[in-house]
Amino acid sequence: MNVYLFTMIAAAALVTVMLRFLPFWILKGRKTPDFIVYLGSVLPYAIMGMLVVYCLKEVSLVRAPYGIPEMISVIVTVLIHRFRRSTLLSILCGTLCYMFLIQAIFR
């Protein structure tokens, strides 16, 4: 059983490493295509937008607590990101705020 688990973990790790390094090996010594540069500048914003939609898609505005904890957490996240310019800090604080609100205030 341990050999099987080790083999599966090693295979997953090998595939992950290969997928991470493959683009660098293929494009070694060449100029990065303009389309890839464009995607690198646009995709982070698109992914963040998609995550916001995903997180808020099942919020009910007609049932208690009427989306109040989610909206407070979004506002905290935006304010911290606006003033500190730290994505990690703003996401961490927004998540902690949401967890506190749903665990302690809006039970």
N, CA, C and O atoms as a GROMACS GRO file, in nm:
protein
  428
    1MET      N    1   0.082  -0.120   0.000
    1MET     CA    2   0.000   0.000   0.000
    1MET      C    3   0.087   0.127   0.000
    1MET      O    4   0.057   0.221  -0.073
    2ASN      N    5   0.192   0.129   0.080
    2ASN     CA    6   0.279   0.246   0.085
    2ASN      C    7   0.352   0.268  -0.046
    2ASN      O    8   0.374   0.383  -0.086
    3VAL      N    9   0.390   0.160  -0.115
    3VAL     CA   10   0.457   0.172  -0.244
    3VAL      C   11   0.361   0.234  -0.346
    3VAL      O   12   0.400   0.319  -0.426
    4TYR      N   13   0.235   0.190  -0.342
    4TYR     CA   14   0.134   0.244  -0.433
    4TYR      C   15   0.116   0.394  -0.409
    4TYR      O   16   0.116   0.472  -0.505
    5LEU      N   17   0.101   0.435  -0.285
    5LEU     CA   18   0.084   0.577  -0.254
    5LEU      C   19   0.206   0.658  -0.295
    5LEU      O   20   0.191   0.766  -0.353
    6PHE      N   21   0.325   0.608  -0.267
    6PHE     CA   22   0.447   0.677  -0.305
    6PHE      C   23   0.455   0.691  -0.457
    6PHE      O   24   0.493   0.797  -0.508
    7THR      N   25   0.420   0.586  -0.529
    7THR     CA   26   0.424   0.590  -0.676
    7THR      C   27   0.326   0.693  -0.730
    7THR      O   28   0.359   0.767  -0.822
    8MET      N   29   0.207   0.698  -0.675
    8MET     CA   30   0.107   0.795  -0.721
    8MET      C   31   0.151   0.938  -0.691
    8MET      O   32   0.136   1.026  -0.775
    9ILE      N   33   0.205   0.960  -0.573
    9ILE     CA   34   0.251   1.094  -0.537
    9ILE      C   35   0.369   1.135  -0.625
    9ILE      O   36   0.376   1.249  -0.670
   10ALA      N   37   0.461   1.042  -0.648
   10ALA     CA   38   0.576   1.072  -0.734
   10ALA      C   39   0.531   1.100  -0.877
   10ALA      O   40   0.585   1.191  -0.941
   11ALA      N   41   0.435   1.025  -0.928
   11ALA     CA   42   0.385   1.048  -1.064
   11ALA      C   43   0.318   1.185  -1.074
   11ALA      O   44   0.340   1.258  -1.171
   12ALA      N   45   0.236   1.219  -0.975
   12ALA     CA   46   0.170   1.350  -0.976
   12ALA      C   47   0.272   1.463  -0.968
   12ALA      O   48   0.259   1.564  -1.036
   13ALA      N   49   0.374   1.445  -0.885
   13ALA     CA   50   0.477   1.547  -0.873
   13ALA      C   51   0.555   1.561  -1.004
   13ALA      O   52   0.584   1.673  -1.046
   14LEU      N   53   0.588   1.451  -1.067
   14LEU     CA   54   0.662   1.454  -1.194
   14LEU      C   55   0.581   1.524  -1.303
   14LEU      O   56   0.635   1.607  -1.376
   15VAL      N   57   0.453   1.492  -1.314
   15VAL     CA   58   0.368   1.556  -1.414
   15VAL      C   59   0.358   1.705  -1.387
   15VAL      O   60   0.364   1.786  -1.480
   16THR      N   61   0.342   1.744  -1.260
   16THR     CA   62   0.333   1.885  -1.225
   16THR      C   63   0.462   1.959  -1.262
   16THR      O   64   0.456   2.067  -1.320
   17VAL      N   65   0.575   1.902  -1.230
   17VAL     CA   66   0.703   1.965  -1.263
   17VAL      C   67   0.720   1.977  -1.414
   17VAL      O   68   0.762   2.081  -1.464
   18MET      N   69   0.686   1.871  -1.486
   18MET     CA   70   0.698   1.874  -1.632
   18MET      C   71   0.608   1.982  -1.693
   18MET      O   72   0.649   2.053  -1.784
   19LEU      N   73   0.485   1.994  -1.643
   19LEU     CA   74   0.394   2.096  -1.696
   19LEU      C   75   0.443   2.237  -1.664
   19LEU      O   76   0.420   2.330  -1.742
   20ARG      N   77   0.509   2.254  -1.552
   20ARG     CA   78   0.561   2.386  -1.516
   20ARG      C   79   0.682   2.424  -1.600
   20ARG      O   80   0.695   2.540  -1.640
   21PHE      N   81   0.770   2.329  -1.628
   21PHE     CA   82   0.893   2.359  -1.700
   21PHE      C   83   0.880   2.347  -1.852
   21PHE      O   84   0.963   2.403  -1.924
   22LEU      N   85   0.780   2.276  -1.902
   22LEU     CA   86   0.765   2.253  -2.045
   22LEU      C   87   0.762   2.382  -2.127
   22LEU      O   88   0.832   2.390  -2.228
   23PRO      N   89   0.684   2.484  -2.090
   23PRO     CA   90   0.686   2.608  -2.169
   23PRO      C   91   0.824   2.673  -2.176
   23PRO      O   92   0.860   2.730  -2.279
   24PHE      N   93   0.900   2.667  -2.067
   24PHE     CA   94   1.033   2.726  -2.068
   24PHE      C   95   1.128   2.648  -2.158
   24PHE      O   96   1.213   2.707  -2.226
   25TRP      N   97   1.113   2.517  -2.160
   25TRP     CA   98   1.197   2.435  -2.247
   25TRP      C   99   1.162   2.457  -2.394
   25TRP      O  100   1.252   2.463  -2.478
   26ILE      N  101   1.033   2.468  -2.424
   26ILE     CA  102   0.990   2.487  -2.563
   26ILE      C  103   1.032   2.624  -2.614
   26ILE      O  104   1.079   2.636  -2.727
   27LEU      N  105   1.015   2.728  -2.532
   27LEU     CA  106   1.042   2.864  -2.576
   27LEU      C  107   1.183   2.914  -2.542
   27LEU      O  108   1.210   3.033  -2.550
   28LYS      N  109   1.272   2.823  -2.503
   28LYS     CA  110   1.408   2.864  -2.462
   28LYS      C  111   1.479   2.937  -2.576
   28LYS      O  112   1.491   2.885  -2.687
   29GLY      N  113   1.525   3.058  -2.546
   29GLY     CA  114   1.598   3.136  -2.644
   29GLY      C  115   1.511   3.213  -2.742
   29GLY      O  116   1.563   3.288  -2.824
   30ARG      N  117   1.380   3.197  -2.734
   30ARG     CA  118   1.291   3.269  -2.825
   30ARG      C  119   1.220   3.382  -2.752
   30ARG      O  120   1.210   3.382  -2.629
   31LYS      N  121   1.172   3.477  -2.829
   31LYS     CA  122   1.093   3.587  -2.774
   31LYS      C  123   0.955   3.532  -2.737
   31LYS      O  124   0.896   3.453  -2.810
   32THR      N  125   0.904   3.575  -2.623
   32THR     CA  126   0.770   3.532  -2.581
   32THR      C  127   0.668   3.588  -2.679
   32THR      O  128   0.669   3.708  -2.708
   33PRO      N  129   0.578   3.503  -2.729
   33PRO     CA  130   0.476   3.553  -2.824
   33PRO      C  131   0.390   3.663  -2.761
   33PRO      O  132   0.362   3.660  -2.641
   34ASP      N  133   0.350   3.758  -2.844
   34ASP     CA  134   0.271   3.872  -2.796
   34ASP      C  135   0.139   3.826  -2.732
   34ASP      O  136   0.092   3.885  -2.636
   35PHE      N  137   0.081   3.719  -2.787
   35PHE     CA  138  -0.046   3.669  -2.734
   35PHE      C  139  -0.028   3.620  -2.590
   35PHE      O  140  -0.115   3.642  -2.506
   36ILE      N  141   0.083   3.556  -2.561
   36ILE     CA  142   0.110   3.507  -2.425
   36ILE      C  143   0.132   3.624  -2.330
   36ILE      O  144   0.087   3.622  -2.216
   37VAL      N  145   0.202   3.726  -2.376
   37VAL     CA  146   0.222   3.847  -2.294
   37VAL      C  147   0.087   3.913  -2.265
   37VAL      O  148   0.062   3.956  -2.152
   38TYR      N  149   0.002   3.919  -2.367
   38TYR     CA  150  -0.132   3.976  -2.349
   38TYR      C  151  -0.211   3.896  -2.246
   38TYR      O  152  -0.272   3.953  -2.156
   39LEU      N  153  -0.210   3.763  -2.258
   39LEU     CA  154  -0.283   3.680  -2.163
   39LEU      C  155  -0.229   3.698  -2.021
   39LEU      O  156  -0.305   3.698  -1.925
   40GLY      N  157  -0.098   3.714  -2.009
   40GLY     CA  158  -0.038   3.735  -1.878
   40GLY      C  159  -0.081   3.865  -1.813
   40GLY      O  160  -0.082   3.877  -1.690
   41SER      N  161  -0.118   3.963  -1.895
   41SER     CA  162  -0.162   4.090  -1.838
   41SER      C  163  -0.312   4.094  -1.812
   41SER      O  164  -0.358   4.173  -1.729
   42VAL      N  165  -0.389   4.011  -1.882
   42VAL     CA  166  -0.535   4.016  -1.871
   42VAL      C  167  -0.592   3.909  -1.779
   42VAL      O  168  -0.689   3.935  -1.707
   43LEU      N  169  -0.535   3.791  -1.780
   43LEU     CA  170  -0.593   3.679  -1.705
   43LEU      C  171  -0.603   3.699  -1.554
   43LEU      O  172  -0.702   3.656  -1.496
   44PRO      N  173  -0.507   3.760  -1.487
   44PRO     CA  174  -0.525   3.777  -1.342
   44PRO      C  175  -0.653   3.852  -1.305
   44PRO      O  176  -0.721   3.816  -1.210
   45TYR      N  177  -0.686   3.956  -1.380
   45TYR     CA  178  -0.810   4.030  -1.353
   45TYR      C  179  -0.933   3.947  -1.386
   45TYR      O  180  -1.032   3.951  -1.312
   46ALA      N  181  -0.927   3.872  -1.494
   46ALA     CA  182  -1.040   3.786  -1.532
   46ALA      C  183  -1.062   3.677  -1.427
   46ALA      O  184  -1.176   3.646  -1.393
   47ILE      N  185  -0.954   3.621  -1.378
   47ILE     CA  186  -0.967   3.515  -1.277
   47ILE      C  187  -1.022   3.571  -1.147
   47ILE      O  188  -1.106   3.507  -1.084
   48MET      N  189  -0.977   3.689  -1.106
   48MET     CA  190  -1.030   3.749  -0.984
   48MET      C  191  -1.179   3.780  -0.999
   48MET      O  192  -1.257   3.757  -0.906
   49GLY      N  193  -1.218   3.831  -1.115
   49GLY     CA  194  -1.360   3.855  -1.140
   49GLY      C  195  -1.442   3.728  -1.134
   49GLY      O  196  -1.551   3.726  -1.078
   50MET      N  197  -1.388   3.622  -1.192
   50MET     CA  198  -1.458   3.494  -1.190
   50MET      C  199  -1.470   3.440  -1.047
   50MET      O  200  -1.572   3.383  -1.011
   51LEU      N  201  -1.366   3.458  -0.966
   51LEU     CA  202  -1.371   3.413  -0.828
   51LEU      C  203  -1.475   3.492  -0.746
   51LEU      O  204  -1.543   3.436  -0.661
   52VAL      N  205  -1.486   3.621  -0.773
   52VAL     CA  206  -1.587   3.702  -0.703
   52VAL      C  207  -1.727   3.652  -0.739
   52VAL      O  208  -1.811   3.635  -0.651
   53VAL      N  209  -1.751   3.630  -0.867
   53VAL     CA  210  -1.882   3.578  -0.910
   53VAL      C  211  -1.909   3.442  -0.848
   53VAL      O  212  -2.019   3.417  -0.800
   54TYR      N  213  -1.809   3.355  -0.847
   54TYR     CA  214  -1.824   3.222  -0.789
   54TYR      C  215  -1.857   3.230  -0.640
   54TYR      O  216  -1.941   3.155  -0.590
   55CYS      N  217  -1.789   3.319  -0.568
   55CYS     CA  218  -1.811   3.330  -0.424
   55CYS      C  219  -1.946   3.389  -0.389
   55CYS      O  220  -2.004   3.357  -0.285
   56LEU      N  221  -1.997   3.475  -0.475
   56LEU     CA  222  -2.122   3.545  -0.443
   56LEU      C  223  -2.244   3.489  -0.516
   56LEU      O  224  -2.353   3.544  -0.502
   57LYS      N  225  -2.228   3.382  -0.592
   57LYS     CA  226  -2.338   3.334  -0.676
   57LYS      C  227  -2.457   3.278  -0.598
   57LYS      O  228  -2.569   3.283  -0.647
   58GLU      N  229  -2.436   3.227  -0.479
   58GLU     CA  230  -2.546   3.168  -0.404
   58GLU      C  231  -2.591   3.254  -0.286
   58GLU      O  232  -2.659   3.205  -0.196
   59VAL      N  233  -2.554   3.380  -0.287
   59VAL     CA  234  -2.596   3.471  -0.180
   59VAL      C  235  -2.742   3.506  -0.204
   59VAL      O  236  -2.780   3.549  -0.313
   60SER      N  237  -2.823   3.487  -0.100
   60SER     CA  238  -2.965   3.518  -0.110
   60SER      C  239  -2.992   3.656  -0.049
   60SER      O  240  -2.964   3.680   0.069
   61LEU      N  241  -3.047   3.744  -0.130
   61LEU     CA  242  -3.081   3.878  -0.082
   61LEU      C  243  -3.222   3.884  -0.023
   61LEU      O  244  -3.262   3.988   0.028
   62VAL      N  245  -3.297   3.774  -0.031
   62VAL     CA  246  -3.434   3.772   0.021
   62VAL      C  247  -3.449   3.686   0.146
   62VAL      O  248  -3.556   3.682   0.205
   63ARG      N  249  -3.342   3.618   0.186
   63ARG     CA  250  -3.342   3.535   0.307
   63ARG      C  251  -3.236   3.587   0.402
   63ARG      O  252  -3.131   3.634   0.360
   64ALA      N  253  -3.265   3.577   0.531
   64ALA     CA  254  -3.166   3.619   0.631
   64ALA      C  255  -3.040   3.538   0.614
   64ALA      O  256  -3.048   3.417   0.592
   65PRO      N  257  -2.926   3.598   0.623
   65PRO     CA  258  -2.888   3.733   0.664
   65PRO      C  259  -2.879   3.833   0.548
   65PRO      O  260  -2.812   3.935   0.560
   66TYR      N  261  -2.945   3.804   0.436
   66TYR     CA  262  -2.959   3.900   0.324
   66TYR      C  263  -2.826   3.940   0.259
   66TYR      O  264  -2.815   4.048   0.201
   67GLY      N  265  -2.727   3.855   0.267
   67GLY     CA  266  -2.598   3.883   0.204
   67GLY      C  267  -2.512   3.984   0.277
   67GLY      O  268  -2.412   4.031   0.223
   68ILE      N  269  -2.551   4.018   0.399
   68ILE     CA  270  -2.477   4.119   0.475
   68ILE      C  271  -2.334   4.076   0.506
   68ILE      O  272  -2.242   4.155   0.486
   69PRO      N  273  -2.309   3.951   0.554
   69PRO     CA  274  -2.170   3.914   0.582
   69PRO      C  275  -2.082   3.914   0.456
   69PRO      O  276  -1.966   3.952   0.462
   70GLU      N  277  -2.139   3.872   0.346
   70GLU     CA  278  -2.063   3.871   0.220
   70GLU      C  279  -2.027   4.012   0.176
   70GLU      O  280  -1.914   4.038   0.136
   71MET      N  281  -2.125   4.103   0.183
   71MET     CA  282  -2.099   4.240   0.140
   71MET      C  283  -1.999   4.310   0.232
   71MET      O  284  -1.914   4.385   0.184
   72ILE      N  285  -2.009   4.287   0.363
   72ILE     CA  286  -1.913   4.347   0.455
   72ILE      C  287  -1.773   4.294   0.424
   72ILE      O  288  -1.676   4.370   0.422
   73SER      N  289  -1.763   4.164   0.399
   73SER     CA  290  -1.632   4.104   0.369
   73SER      C  291  -1.575   4.155   0.238
   73SER      O  292  -1.454   4.178   0.228
   74VAL      N  293  -1.659   4.173   0.138
   74VAL     CA  294  -1.613   4.228   0.010
   74VAL      C  295  -1.562   4.371   0.030
   74VAL      O  296  -1.459   4.409  -0.025
   75ILE      N  297  -1.635   4.450   0.107
   75ILE     CA  298  -1.594   4.588   0.133
   75ILE      C  299  -1.461   4.591   0.208
   75ILE      O  300  -1.374   4.672   0.176
   76VAL      N  301  -1.445   4.504   0.309
   76VAL     CA  302  -1.318   4.497   0.384
   76VAL      C  303  -1.205   4.460   0.289
   76VAL      O  304  -1.098   4.521   0.294
   77THR      N  305  -1.227   4.361   0.203
   77THR     CA  306  -1.125   4.317   0.108
   77THR      C  307  -1.085   4.431   0.014
   77THR      O  308  -0.966   4.455  -0.008
   78VAL      N  309  -1.184   4.501  -0.040
   78VAL     CA  310  -1.155   4.610  -0.133
   78VAL      C  311  -1.081   4.724  -0.063
   78VAL      O  312  -0.985   4.778  -0.118
   79LEU      N  313  -1.125   4.761   0.057
   79LEU     CA  314  -1.060   4.871   0.128
   79LEU      C  315  -0.916   4.838   0.164
   79LEU      O  316  -0.826   4.921   0.148
   80ILE      N  317  -0.894   4.717   0.213
   80ILE     CA  318  -0.756   4.680   0.249
   80ILE      C  319  -0.669   4.676   0.124
   80ILE      O  320  -0.554   4.720   0.126
   81HIS      N  321  -0.723   4.622   0.015
   81HIS     CA  322  -0.642   4.618  -0.107
   81HIS      C  323  -0.617   4.759  -0.161
   81HIS      O  324  -0.509   4.787  -0.214
   82ARG      N  325  -0.714   4.845  -0.148
   82ARG     CA  326  -0.700   4.983  -0.197
   82ARG      C  327  -0.589   5.059  -0.123
   82ARG      O  328  -0.513   5.134  -0.183
   83PHE      N  329  -0.583   5.038   0.008
   83PHE     CA  330  -0.488   5.115   0.088
   83PHE      C  331  -0.354   5.045   0.106
   83PHE      O  332  -0.252   5.113   0.121
   84ARG      N  333  -0.350   4.913   0.107
   84ARG     CA  334  -0.225   4.842   0.131
   84ARG      C  335  -0.163   4.784   0.003
   84ARG      O  336  -0.044   4.755   0.000
   85ARG      N  337  -0.242   4.768  -0.101
   85ARG     CA  338  -0.194   4.712  -0.230
   85ARG      C  339  -0.129   4.575  -0.213
   85ARG      O  340  -0.030   4.543  -0.279
   86SER      N  341  -0.185   4.496  -0.125
   86SER     CA  342  -0.133   4.361  -0.102
   86SER      C  343  -0.246   4.262  -0.124
   86SER      O  344  -0.340   4.254  -0.045
   87THR      N  345  -0.237   4.187  -0.233
   87THR     CA  346  -0.342   4.091  -0.266
   87THR      C  347  -0.357   3.987  -0.156
   87THR      O  348  -0.468   3.956  -0.113
   88LEU      N  349  -0.246   3.932  -0.112
   88LEU     CA  350  -0.251   3.829  -0.009
   88LEU      C  351  -0.313   3.881   0.120
   88LEU      O  352  -0.397   3.814   0.180
   89LEU      N  353  -0.272   3.999   0.163
   89LEU     CA  354  -0.326   4.057   0.286
   89LEU      C  355  -0.476   4.085   0.273
   89LEU      O  356  -0.553   4.058   0.365
   90SER      N  357  -0.517   4.140   0.160
   90SER     CA  358  -0.658   4.174   0.144
   90SER      C  359  -0.745   4.049   0.138
   90SER      O  360  -0.854   4.048   0.196
   91ILE      N  361  -0.700   3.945   0.069
   91ILE     CA  362  -0.778   3.821   0.064
   91ILE      C  363  -0.782   3.756   0.202
   91ILE      O  364  -0.887   3.706   0.243
   92LEU      N  365  -0.671   3.754   0.272
   92LEU     CA  366  -0.666   3.696   0.406
   92LEU      C  367  -0.760   3.770   0.501
   92LEU      O  368  -0.836   3.707   0.574
   93CYS      N  369  -0.755   3.902   0.501
   93CYS     CA  370  -0.841   3.980   0.591
   93CYS      C  371  -0.988   3.966   0.555
   93CYS      O  372  -1.072   3.956   0.643
   94GLY      N  373  -1.019   3.965   0.425
   94GLY     CA  374  -1.158   3.946   0.383
   94GLY      C  375  -1.211   3.810   0.424
   94GLY      O  376  -1.325   3.798   0.467
   95THR      N  377  -1.127   3.707   0.410
   95THR     CA  378  -1.168   3.572   0.450
   95THR      C  379  -1.187   3.563   0.600
   95THR      O  380  -1.286   3.506   0.647
   96LEU      N  381  -1.093   3.618   0.676
   96LEU     CA  382  -1.107   3.617   0.822
   96LEU      C  383  -1.230   3.695   0.867
   96LEU      O  384  -1.300   3.653   0.959
   97CYS      N  385  -1.256   3.808   0.803
   97CYS     CA  386  -1.374   3.887   0.835
   97CYS      C  387  -1.502   3.806   0.809
   97CYS      O  388  -1.593   3.803   0.892
   98TYR      N  389  -1.508   3.740   0.695
   98TYR     CA  390  -1.626   3.659   0.661
   98TYR      C  391  -1.643   3.544   0.760
   98TYR      O  392  -1.754   3.519   0.806
   99MET      N  393  -1.534   3.475   0.791
   99MET     CA  394  -1.544   3.363   0.885
   99MET      C  395  -1.590   3.411   1.023
   99MET      O  396  -1.672   3.346   1.088
  100PHE      N  397  -1.537   3.523   1.067
  100PHE     CA  398  -1.580   3.578   1.196
  100PHE      C  399  -1.728   3.613   1.193
  100PHE      O  400  -1.802   3.580   1.285
  101LEU      N  401  -1.771   3.679   1.086
  101LEU     CA  402  -1.911   3.721   1.078
  101LEU      C  403  -2.007   3.602   1.077
  101LEU      O  404  -2.108   3.604   1.147
  102ILE      N  405  -1.976   3.499   0.998
  102ILE     CA  406  -2.072   3.387   0.992
  102ILE      C  407  -2.064   3.295   1.113
  102ILE      O  408  -2.160   3.225   1.144
  103GLN      N  409  -1.948   3.295   1.183
  103GLN     CA  410  -1.935   3.208   1.299
  103GLN      C  411  -1.981   3.275   1.429
  103GLN      O  412  -2.032   3.208   1.519
  104ALA      N  413  -1.963   3.407   1.440
  104ALA     CA  414  -1.990   3.474   1.567
  104ALA      C  415  -2.111   3.566   1.562
  104ALA      O  416  -2.182   3.578   1.662
  105ILE      N  417  -2.137   3.632   1.451
  105ILE     CA  418  -2.242   3.733   1.446
  105ILE      C  419  -2.370   3.679   1.382
  105ILE      O  420  -2.478   3.688   1.441
  106PHE      N  421  -2.359   3.624   1.262
  106PHE     CA  422  -2.476   3.581   1.185
  106PHE      C  423  -2.495   3.430   1.190
  106PHE      O  424  -2.496   3.365   1.086
  107ARG      N  425  -2.509   3.374   1.307
  107ARG     CA  426  -2.525   3.230   1.323
  107ARG      C  427  -2.655   3.182   1.270
  107ARG      O  428  -2.683   3.062   1.276
   0.00000   0.00000   0.00000
